[in-house]
Amino acid sequence: MTEVIARQRGRRERPPIDHRGAPLLEGILAYQRGGIIPFSTPGHKLGIGADDELRETFGERAFRSDIPLGGGVGDTHFGGEALRVAEAMAADAWGADRSFFLLNGSTAGNHAFMLATVRPGDKVIVARDLHKSLLVALILTGAVPVYLAPRLHPELNVGLGISVEEVAAALEIHPDAKLIVLVSPSYCGVASDLDGIAAVAHARGIPVYVDEAWGPHFPFHPALPRSAMASAVDGAVTSIHKVLGGLTQAAILNVRAELVSPDRLRTTVGMVQTTSPSVLVLASIDAARRQMALHGETLLERTIALAADARRRLQKLPGVGVLDADQLGIADFDLTKLVIDVDGLGITGYQAEDALRNRFGVGPEMSDLIGLVCLITIADTEASIERLVDAFATLSREHGYVGNRRAGHRSSGAAVAAAELAMSPREAFFSASCPIPLTQASGEISTELVIPYPPGIPVLAPGEVITDEKVAYLGEGVAHGMYVSGPEDPKLRTIRVVV
C-alpha cells in the first residue's frame, strides 16, 4: 500500500513511517486504564454527570473517551507529543510537509490558510464555486477576489473545473495576485488540472491553495484523481468526516513549505480553533489515517466497484439520469460519487429525497430542483446499494419518464456563476444596508451571503451585483423547499443591499 501511495504522489523520498500506531487513540486508552478521577472539564466527568438517556444513547465508552486533550491525552491543548506524532503520520499519508488536525471541519482550514497568506486589499484569484467558508475567509481577511467561473457543460450544466489556460490568462491580467484558490474536486466530483495550474502559478512565485474537502480518499487509490498534495500545490484542506471514517467535523490542513510558512499557519490554525478541542474528533482523524494508510486501496477498490454497479443499474431506469465521466467528457472524476437526476420523472430532487427518507429509509447527501447526490463510501455494502437502487426503481415505476432534463436548475451549475463585482466582500458586508424585496433586487449590490445548503456554494456573495437570473433561481428554489443559509430573511422575501 505504501508503494502505491508514494507512486501516485510523486513525493520526495523520506524515511518510511510505520502507520500501525494511532497515538491519540492509544492515549485515550491509556487514560482510561490509569483510573484518573478528573477535576477538570468536561463537566460530565467520564459520563457520570450526563443525562441518563443521553448516556444510554451514546454509550458509556463514548463518555469515558471524552477527555481533555491537555491533562488527558498529551500535556497541552494543541502542543502535546501524541498530537505532534499523529499529525506527522498524517503528513506522510497525505504527502505533505506538515499537517494540522482540524475541528470545525474544512471551514477552519480555509479560514486559517487565508489568514496566514493574504492581507487586506490583496488580490486572490478564486474559483466562483467556492464554499461558504472561503467566502467568509475573504470577508475576514479583506482580500479582493478575482472570480473564475468554472466552465459549464453545455447540456448538463455541470461545472467542469478551472483550466490551466484560464488561470494563466487571469495571471496575465492580475500579475499582482497573491494567491490562487481552487475547489477540487467539485461538489459533483469533477477535479481540475492541479498539476498544470500549480506549474503556471509557481513560475510566478504564487502559491496555490485547494479546498479538497470532498477528496480525502484520493491519495489512496490510483483510479481516483490525483490528490492536491500529489499535484504539488502549496496547501489543501480535506474533510476526513465526509467520505472516510472520521467523526463529524474531522478534517486536516496539509501544507508544503516552499512558498507558505508552516509556523505562521500553526499560529492562524490556533486562532480559528477552539481552545477546548474534542479528543474524540482528533482521535478519529488519527484512526482514519491508520485505516487508509494500511488498508485504503483494498477498501476503495470495493467502494469503487459498488459505486459502478449502482451507477450502471440506476442509468437503466426510465426517467433517472446519473452523471459519469463519459457524459461530461472529462478524465478526472470521483468514481464514488453519484449525482442522480430525477426531473425526467416529473418530480424535484426535494420530492425524491422526501420519498427516499420517509418511505424507503434511504438518506441522500443533498437534493436540489432536479436531483440528488448520494455518496458511496468505504462503509457501503452490496445490501446498502441494493436498497438504494430498489428505492429509485420504485420511483421510476410510479412516475415513469415524462420529459427531458432541466439541467439549468442544477444547484452547482450556472446559478453560482460570478456576477459583476462592485466592491470587495468585506467592504460590502460592513456597508450600510437595507432590506428590499428580492423580486426588486436586480441591479443592486448584495451585502449578504445567500447559500443553498447543501452544497454550500454561494449564489450571491457580498459585493456582487444581483442579476435577474439569480433572483429567478432563488425564488423558484425557495418555493420548492430549498434551504438557504446566510441571509437575514431565510425565506428570501427580502434581501439586504448596499444603501
N, C-alpha and C positions, 0 to 999 in steps of 0.2 A: 504493500500500500504506500509506504514512504517513497519508493521509487516512482510510482505513478504520479504522486502529488508533485514531487520535485521536477519531473519531466514536463508536467503541464505548466508549472510556474516559470520554468527557466530561471530560477532564482540563483543567487550566489551560493557557492558551496559554504557550508557551515557545519560545525560538529553535530553529529546525529543526536537527537533528543529521544529519550525513552518516554513514549506517550502513555505508558500503562498507569502512571500515577495520576492522582487528582487531588492536589494539596489542599484545596479549600474543602472538598468533601471529606477528606481524611481528617482535617482539623475539626469539623463538626463531630465526627465520630469520637475523636479523642476527648473533646469537651464533654460529650455525654458519658464516656467511660470514667471521667475524672470525678463525677458526682459533686460538682460545684453547686453551692447554694447561692444563687445570684442576688445581689443587692444593687441592681443596675437595670437599665432598660433592656428589653421591653417589659412593660408593667405586668404582663400576664404571667411572667416568671415560669417559663417552661410549660405554659398552658394551665397551670394551677388556678390562675385567676380569670381564665377565659370563660365566656358564656358556655353553658353545658352543651347546647345544641351546636354551637359553632365548633367546640372541641370535638364533638362526636362526628360532625361533618368533615372536618379537616383531618382528624386523626391525631392521636397522641404524639406520634413520631414527628409530624409536621411542626407542632408547637415546641417540641423538645429540640428541634433543629433551628428554630427562630431565635438566634442568639446574637449578641453584639459582635461586629467584626473586630472592634478593638475591645480587648478583655475577654473575648470568646475565641475567635479564630484570628490569630495574628496579635500584634501588640499595639497598633494604632489604627485609626479608622480606614485609611487608604494607604498605609505605608508598611504593613507587616510583610514578613518573609513569605508566608503562604500565598498572598495575593501577588507578590512580585514574581514568584516562581510560576504561578498559574498563568499570568499574563505573558511571561517569556515563552511558555509552552504554546500558548495561543498564537503568538507572533510566528513561531516556527510552523504551526499548522496552516496558517493563512498566508505565509510568505512575506511577513512584514519585518521591518527593523524594530518596531515597537508596537505593542497592542495595549489598549486600555479597556478594561471591563466597564460596561455602562449599565446604569439603572435608568429608567425612563426611556428605554428603547433607543432607536437610532436618532430620535429627536435630540437627545443630549449630545450625541456625537456631532450632529450637524451644527448645533449652536457652538460647541467648543471649538471645532475646526475653524469656523468663520471668525470667531472672536480671536483666535490665535494668528490669523493670517492676513486680515484686512482691517483697514481703519476707516473712519467716516470720510465719505467722499471718494473712496477708491472705486474704480470700475471693476465689476465682476461679470464675466461672460457666463451666463447661466441658462440652462435648458428651461423652457417655459413649462414643462410638465413636472416642475419641482414640487416636492412635498410641502405641506403647510409649514413644517419646521424649518425648512430652508428659507421660506418667505419671512418667517418670524426672525430668522438669523439676519436677514437683510435689514429688518427694522431695528434690531438690537445693535448692529454694527454701524448703521448709517451708510453702508456701501450702496453704490448705484448700479442696478442691474442693466446689462445689455442682454435682452432676452433673445434666445434662439428657439424658434418653434420647431419641434420635431417634424420631419417630413411625414405626410399622411398618405396611406394607401388610398388611391382614388375611389375605390368602391367600398372598402371595408371600414374606412375612417379610423384606422389604427395607426398610431404613431410608429414610425419605422426607425426611430433613433436619430441622433445627431451625426452628420457625416464629417469626415476629416476636412472636406472642402469648405463646408460651412464654418467650421472653427477657424480654418486658415483665412477665409475671407473676413471674418469678424476681427481677427487679429490685425489684418492689414488696415482696417478702418479704425481700430482701437488698440494701437500698439502699446498704450499706457495701461492696459488691463493688468490687474494684479493677480487674478485667479480665474481659472475655468472650473465651473461646477456643472456636473452632468448627473443624470439619473440613468443608471444602467444596472440591471435590467429594468425596463418599464413595468408598469403595473400589469400589462398584458404579456410580459415575458420576453420582450424584444431587447436585445443587447446592442449597444453601439460599438464601433470600432475603436476601442480604447487604446490599443497599441498605436494606431496611426495618429490619433488625437494627441496622445502623450508625446509622440515624437515631434509633432508640429509645435506644441507648446514648449517643450523643453529646449527646442532650438532657439527660442527667445528667452529662456530662463524663467518661464512662467509655470507655476505648479498647477497640477490638475487634481481636483477632488471629485470623488464619485459617491453619490448616495446609492449604495449597493444593498439597501435594506432587504430586497427580495432575492438576493443571490448568495446567502451564506453557504449554500451547498456546492457552488460552482467549483471550488478547488479540488473537490473530492471525487469527481468522475470525468473522464476525458470526453464523454459525449455531450457534456454541458458547455455553455460558453466559457471562454477564458475569464478567470476572475480578475477583479480590478488590480490586485497586487501582482498577479502574473503579468499584467499588461504594463507594469512599471509606472502606474500613476502614483501620486505623492501621498494621497490619503484616501481612505474609503471607510465608510461605516456600513456595518452589516448586522441584520437583526437575527440573532440566534433563535428567538422565540417564534419567528414567522413560519419557518418550514423545517427547523431542526428540533431537538429535544429539550430546549431551554424553557424555563418558566416565562410567562408574560412579562415584558419589559426588558428581557435579557438581550444585550447587544454588545458589539465590540467595535472600537475605533482602531483601525490599522493605519500605520504611517511608515513612509520611507523618509530617511533623514537627510537626503541630499539638498532639498530645497525648503524643507519645513523643519522647524526646531521641535523635537520631541519634548524638550524641557518646557518650552512655552506651552505646548499642548497639555502637558501634565498640569500646569497652572490653570488653564482655562477649563479643562475637564473638572478640576476641583471646584471651579466657580459655578458650574452648572449642575453638579451632582448634589444629591442630598448628603448631609453630614450624619445621617442615620441609615447607612446602607443595609439592605437586606442580604444577609448571608445566604438565605435560601436562593435568591436570584443569582447571586455571584457563583455559588457552588454549582448551580445548574448550567452556567456557562462553562465552567471547568469540566463538568462531566460530559457535556455535549461535545466539547473539543476532544476529549479522550475517545468517545464513541466514534466520532467521524475520522479521527486520525488512525484508529485501529481497524475500523470496520466500514468506513464510509463508502468505499467503492462497491462493496457487496450489497450494502443496504440500498444504495442508489440504483444499482443495476436492477434490482427487483422493483423499485419505485418507478423507474422509467418504463419498465415493461408493463406495469399495471396502468400507468397513465396512457400508454399507447393503446392498450386494449380498450380502455374506457373511451378514448377519442375515436377509435375506429367504430365502435358499436354505436356511439352517440351520433356520429356523422351519417349513419344509415337511417336514422329516424326521420320521418317526414316532418318538416317544419322546424327542425333543430339543426343548427349550424355550430361547428366547433373550429376555431382558428387553428391553423398549423403553419409551419414554415413555408411549405409549398404555396399555399394560398397567398401568403404575404410576400413571397419572392425574396426571402432572406435566408441566411445560413445560421446566424446566431440567435437561437430561440430556446427558452427554458422548456424543456420537454415535459416537465412535471406539472405545468400549469394548464388548466382547462378554462378557456374563455368561450362560453357557450351562449349562443344567440337563440332566443325563443320567440322573437317577434314574428317569425314565419308561422307561428301557431295562433297569431292574433291576440297575444297577451303581452304584458310588460314583464320585464325581469322581476319587478317588485311582486307582481301577482304570482309568478312562478316560485319565488322564494317563499312566499306565504304558504303556498301549497306544499312545497318540499318540506318545510319545517313542521307544519301543523297536521299534514295528512300522512307524510311518509317518514318523518323523523330524520330528515336529512338537512344538515345546516351548511349552506354555501358560505363562502367568504364575503361576497357582496353581490348586490344587484343594482341595475340601472334601468333605463327606459326600454332597452332592447334585449338585455340578457343578464347573465350571471358569471361569476368567476368561482371555480372550485379548485382547491389546492389538493394535489396528490403528494403525500409526504412519505417519509420512512415509516410512519405509523400505519399506513394503509395495508389492507389485505384483499384477497380475492372477494371475501364476503362484503367488505365495505364498498368495493367497486360494483358488485352485483346490486347492492341496494341503491346506489346512485343511478345506475343505468336503468333499473326497473322503474324508478320514480319518473324519470324523463320519458320512458317508453309509455307509461300510463298517461302522462300529459299529452304525448303525441297522439295516442289513440283517441283521447277525449276531444281534442281540439282540431286535429288534422291540419294539413298545410293550407294556409289562407292567402299568402302573398309573399312578396319579396321583402328582403331585409331593409329596415330603415336605419342604416348604419350611421347616418348623420347624427343620431341621438346617442351614440356611444359616449359614456362619461369621460373617457380618456382621450377622445379624439379632438375634433375641431373646436369644441366648446372651450378648451383650455388654451387655444392659440393666443399668442400675445396680442394685445391691443396697443394703441398709441400710449407711450409712457409720458405723462405730463409733468411728473415730479417723482422724486425718489420715494420708495415705500415708507421710509421713516418720516420724511417731510409730510407726506400725505396723512399718515397715521396720526401725527400730532397736530395737524392743521385744524383750524376752526371748521366745524361741520354742522350740518343739519339734516334731518331725515326728510326724504321726499318719496312719493310713491314709486315703486320700481318701474311701473309702466311709463313713467315720465322721466326716467333717469338717463336715457340715451344722450350722449354728448357731455354728460357731467363726469367729474373725476371722483372715483370711489375713494373713501377713506377706510373702507372695511375690507376684511378678508371674507370672501364668500366661497365656501369649500364644500362641495358634495362629499359626504363621508360614509363609507369608503368610496373612492380610493384616496381621498385626502389631497387631491390636486386642485389648486385654486382656479375657479372660473373667473373670479375677479380678484385682483390684487390692489392694495392701496397704491394710488398714484396713476392707475390706468384709467383711460377714458372708456366709459361704459358704452357698449355698442348695442344696436338693435338685435343682433344675433344672440348675444349673451343674455339680454333681457328675455328674449323668447325662450331660450333653452331653460333658463332658471324657472321661468313662470310655468312651463309645462312640467318640468321635473317636480317642483313642489306640489303641483296639482295632483300628481300621481304618487305622492308619498316619499319623494326624495328627502333624506335627512341632510340638512345644511349646517355646517359648523362655521362659526366666526362672526356672523352679523348680529347686530343688536336685536333685530327682529327675526327670530328663527323661522317665521312663516314667510318672510321676504315680502310682506305687503309694502314695506318701506326699505330704503337703503340710505345710509348716511353718505353724503357727498361733500366735497370741499365748498365752503361758502365763497 
